[in-house]
Amino acid sequence: MYKLNFNEEMCFACKTQDCLVRCQHLDIDQNTARAEMEKIINGEDSFVLHDCVTCYACEEYCPHGNHPFYLIVQRQDELGISPLPEPLVKRGIQTGIPFRGEPEISEIKGTALNMGVFSNLMDHVQGKLFEGLPIMSHDPRKMFHYFCQLMYLHYGKTSLINERLVNILETIAAHKATELIQFHDECYGTYTSYAPAFGIEVPFKSIHLFDYLYHKLLELKDDIKPLNFKVAYQRPCSSRLSPDMHPYVGKIFDLIGVEQVKREYVDENALCCGATILGQKKEGSRRYCVEIQKKNIEDMKKAGAEICVFNCPACMQTLGMPVSKNGIMPLFMSDLCRLAIGEKIA
Amino acid sequence: MSSILNALMDIVGEDYASDRYEELFTYSKDLGTSEPQWPEYVVAPKRVEEVQKIVYLANKEKVAIVPLGGGLTLAGLALPLKGGIIIDMKRMDQIIEVNEQARYIVVEGGISHGAITAYLHKQHPHLMHSEPGAPPAATVAGNIAIHGQGDLAHPYGFNTDMINGLEVVLPTGEIARFGSCAVGSGWYTMHPLPDLGFFLGWNGTTGIITKVSLRLFPYKKIREMDVFSVIDEELVPEILYELSHLGLSEDLITTSAAIPPMMNRIHNTSIIIAGDYEEEIEFKRHMIFDVTLAKYIHSGVGGIGAVSMERARPTISKSADWKKGGGFEYVGSIMPVSSYPECYRRGAEISEKHDIPYTVLGRVIGCCHAMMFSWFYAFNRADPETVRHAREALHETDEMVMEINGTIWKPAVFGQKLMMDRMDRTTLQLMKKVKDLLDPNGIMNPGNWEVK
């Protein structure tokens, strides 16, 4: 049984209650925020547990690194408060069940790229930037053995994550890689934020994809030709678990000669893609999802973005088509970097 | 060389008639669990006059003929159960006329649905026809010979409800036309002439369909698949009823399957919507999810599984690969929509008994007037034991359909017999009289719909 490392005293002593006061989706003043957090800490019901859209942002807003979002989800789990309807929870839980045999465990020396549950996106990790890098979870039939499980934060299910993560870690550890470049923010967040917060031991070091790409681009600096595009970056929810990696977005853009457009919904004020809000039980969720997607895309257009850069496949799946219908090209960050070094992308 | 083969070659040319073992081998097979049945000849005519001559020849020689389209029924309906000549119709694949204003297309019976879709997409982008869930190689005549349904089943019914005219080579060789084309007025309606509907759904036992006029419908620029999911199968009929009352969908299909696990014991209704404008699409999403289905979402028993997905053809055939061996066959039935829960439960039980992961699908036909419900059974083609299990499961399902007052759709011979055993005696005798009248020598696809 893993216990969340949440410092209650620190939370009670907090002078800002930024976790809830800064929430983009709930209108909460500081006094209400304090009172509701107290209820949540004490294991009592709170409207926050019902109205939270699970955007992860409070993890970043907390000035003390005190994991308010993990606490909210844990309480949702304990009190049986699910943001999503029952069929979507069941479907989600079953999605993570491996069903096409056991993975082949091959020993990896040193560093590897972990595709997690996105083995079908190998097209986006090609070329010089990834040359010679061993790949873990390259077979879509076996990818659920490498599924970091963090998605279940959207489902109010910390217990499920904790239960399954042990097996996932065992599978990954069996490859004996010492360092893993995580293709997805969600995996990076799992192994560098969530697992330590719950006292789950992680037997390897994680490297954020952007950290890796930036340093690899530095090595290939002579190959870079400035792209001169105006770009917007669609920040994924799980990047809120690793805000220290977010500056790499700007550093990569500077390095490859693209201009990050000036937007309202950027950095800490970024809007989520809406994928999880769409199906939530709360009345008006679908319309709210449509509304924030519209606000997000209008903001990109107003700022003059030609390209919308994604790191998260779920964001790409949700917003890729709508942004392209609005004349903005959706691209994965890895593909944008490949263009900068003169490579063709799939 | 036999005199029949010589005669066939005289009719169609020597490249298009054969009795060679390797070619007969291909035509002896069906993709389902049926045992091979060998023809003696195979012939591929190009023109209706050639079909007519082949039929005259067959009558003269008293040899069976079996018209073949795409060969995709899986139920062995175009296997030569009593030998004879397979008439492969796929060379009769011409598009004869498209009337954009009156929204119909006249085609030869051997054309594939995929070819029509491709042609319309290119030449008449505002029009579409109802394409069946079968692979695109399914032919038009083959599909209406089994009363197929397609992706416009919800608003417009069976594909055979969308026919404006027919040309048929009768079992005695005469060429007959039905609908307004019979009086030389064009191919725009089947009505109001006296009904002579003896060819649709007869599995090619009453004639060979050589031309068809199909109704076309508006093809909207934007088309998407949305998905609504529930766990409780009892909710499916009322959800389909409410969606059909709303009337904004082109197609409504509910599926559930043991594999992949995300589908297991969950019922996912695909709701296909189309529109020419984004605003139109968003209005439809709003009416479907925020109004009609909102009560299920807020109470937590139903959820939006997906929106704005690219419309996908049913990928049920993938179920053949989840285990091993690539084979599958299904029982289709026409049922009241209210039977969905029982159909699902009984099917899952039969699947479990035979150690086959269950896969079921229900497609709404008309405004919830009926549903095509099907049960899929996968097997390993290289393992006779799994084939036996699948065959037994299919037979048990046929019996179950009868037991719960359903009607088997495109039944194999086993299912045909079950239906005829229960059929009203007067109706059955009328079928026999019609068959005897049209086909006095009993040469047309014998063994199918055979009234003793």
Boltz contact constraints between the chains, C-beta under 6 A:
constraints:
  - contact:
      token1: [A, 85]
      token2: [B, 297]
      max_distance: 6.0
  - contact:
      token1: [A, 85]
      token2: [B, 300]
      max_distance: 6.0
  - contact:
      token1: [A, 85]
      token2: [B, 303]
      max_distance: 6.0
  - contact:
      token1: [A, 86]
      token2: [B, 300]
      max_distance: 6.0
  - contact:
      token1: [A, 87]
      token2: [B, 229]
      max_distance: 6.0
  - contact:
      token1: [A, 87]
      token2: [B, 230]
      max_distance: 6.0
  - contact:
      token1: [A, 87]
      token2: [B, 231]
      max_distance: 6.0
  - contact:
      token1: [A, 87]
      token2: [B, 266]
      max_distance: 6.0
  - contact:
      token1: [A, 87]
      token2: [B, 303]
      max_distance: 6.0
  - contact:
      token1: [A, 88]
      token2: [B, 303]
      max_distance: 6.0
  - contact:
      token1: [A, 90]
      token2: [B, 231]
      max_distance: 6.0
  - contact:
      token1: [A, 91]
      token2: [B, 262]
      max_distance: 6.0
  - contact:
      token1: [A, 91]
      token2: [B, 266]
      max_distance: 6.0
  - contact:
      token1: [A, 94]
      token2: [B, 261]
      max_distance: 6.0
  - contact:
      token1: [A, 94]
      token2: [B, 262]
      max_distance: 6.0
  - contact:
      token1: [A, 94]
      token2: [B, 264]
      max_distance: 6.0
  - contact:
      token1: [A, 95]
      token2: [B, 262]
      max_distance: 6.0
  - contact:
      token1: [A, 97]
      token2: [B, 261]
      max_distance: 6.0
  - contact:
      token1: [A, 99]
      token2: [B, 261]
      max_distance: 6.0
  - contact:
      token1: [A, 278]
      token2: [B, 304]
      max_distance: 6.0
  - contact:
      token1: [A, 279]
      token2: [B, 303]
      max_distance: 6.0
  - contact:
      token1: [A, 279]
      token2: [B, 304]
      max_distance: 6.0
  - contact:
      token1: [A, 281]
      token2: [B, 298]
      max_distance: 6.0
  - contact:
      token1: [A, 281]
      token2: [B, 300]
      max_distance: 6.0
  - contact:
      token1: [A, 283]
      token2: [B, 298]
      max_distance: 6.0
  - contact:
      token1: [A, 286]
      token2: [B, 289]
      max_distance: 6.0
  - contact:
      token1: [A, 286]
      token2: [B, 290]
      max_distance: 6.0
